[in-house]
Amino acid sequence: MATLKPVIVPAKALSDGRHKIRVALSHNGETRYIVTDIVLESPRQFSGGQITRRPDSVILNTKLRRLVMSYQQIIDETPYVDGLGCTQLVEIIKNGGAHKRMTLEELLEDYQVFNDIKPRTLETYQAHLRAAVGFLGSGYVIDCLSRPSVIAYDRHLRSKRLKPATVGMRLMFLRTLYNHAVKCGYLSPRVDPFGNYTFPRGEISQTWLTVEQVRAIRDYDTKVNGIARARDIFMLSYYLGGINMTDLMDLDLTASVVRYERKKTDRRAKVNKFVEFTMPDVARELAARWVDDSGRLMMTKNQRAKAADGLFRYRLPQIGKDLGIPRLVFYSARKSFAQHAFDLGVGESVIEYVLGHSLGKSGSSLFHYISVTPAMATEALEIQERSAKSVVLNSPLF
């Protein structure tokens, strides 16, 4: 139970010998002090928690009493007080209490105001929030988060036999909210509850394919319209430098030049704002089967919003099953392009440009002096065809 008591700390005398009254907060076996603006000439002017031997002692005692009562009210209105450390409780009092404390639910809403979150990402965050609230409790304030509660939540998730990657994502979500609260000044912790905590991660999946596997997907024969479209859109991504689905759907696939700004990349970190290269003939011919009058992929509004669900969550795995490819996902096209281009000796900077990656720390100086041009990107996409006799590929892909 938290207790408050006005005190003078002799060791904390001011340089002129005067003393400030402090409010001692004792909680969970610890004591911390909150400094007030009431200054006494001598410790003899303070006795039994009261200011004495001063003509204004009545006024100062009233002020001190009201201050302690306001601190007590903040403590009384703070949920899960027993789960807080003494230092955390002091910070809550200093911040004025309720207006600074936020629940996990409120933090997610606040986080959305400051960040551009895509609908599917928001759905994932909401699922993580439900899991956290299910264990920590509804109305759980971020101030209460401590290392023991983080470890307890980790053990709870593991007890449900969730995959390490899932456990890691749910704890990372909690850390995201926590960091947001710190950044916005909703709390000022002295101890990071995630300090020295190792986030579990799943094994890195080998999602890139061999040239032979990509060729098998290209030549996969089917009469099912949905599977054929999944096959061709997968190959379009590969032919267009591993372009993501969200960017592919906005492209005019009848144009002679591909030019787009990758949506996923942080704009602040970009050197080249746009990815640009000449449209490969093989990609234009493939796209002609599935584009509408605007030159974009023919998809209903619902299909555009949930393309991954219909085309790639079910259709691609079916192709992979038939071809003996254990884990075929749409991202394999992007990974495979990068791997094959690297195997052929394409420069890393060119691969980064075609992929639309943000600027990495290792290349920060280099990219301020050189630029990858659209012509270089076009050459990277054509290099496989020109390197038909490459030792790496043995035979052309196209």
Order of alpha helices (4+ residues) and beta strands (2+ residues): beta-beta-beta-beta-beta-alpha-alpha-alpha-alpha-alpha-alpha-alpha-alpha-alpha-beta-beta-alpha-alpha-alpha-alpha-alpha-alpha
